[in-house]
Amino acid sequence: MSYLSGFLAEKRDMERAELENGVKREAEEYGKRLLRETVKGYHSVAVKNCRLNCRREHWEYVLLPVWTVTYQGRDGKMYYYSMNGQNGKVCGELPVDYKKVWAVSGLVFLAVFVLGLAGGFLI
């Protein structure tokens, strides 16, 4: 624990047996999607049979640096936002109030437009 002093560390809460079927199903879906994306010259592609053969498996328990923010939006929905501390990739859903986005965009546009007009008259 001294290595992780000042940080929150959680032990795994799912065992390999619980994850194994989900991982294989995800790999199978990835294979189907990859197949559909590489076939060219047809209007549609239907996969009739797909079989995943795992030849070698290697499972390891690792500690990964992940920062997670959880908050409740004004609409009562819980939002999760995570960042991988190793490569900087982020995922999650942020609540966006489109009325505020358009209002701020309009104000910025108006200010730039007015400054542009004023600058045009002074030159």
Secondary structure, DSSP 4 states (H G I P E B T S, - for coil): --TTTTS------S-HHHHHHHHHHHHHHHHHHHHHHH--S-S----------------------EEEEEEE-TTS-EEEEEEETTT--EEE-----HHHHHHHHHHHHHHHHHHHHHHHHH-
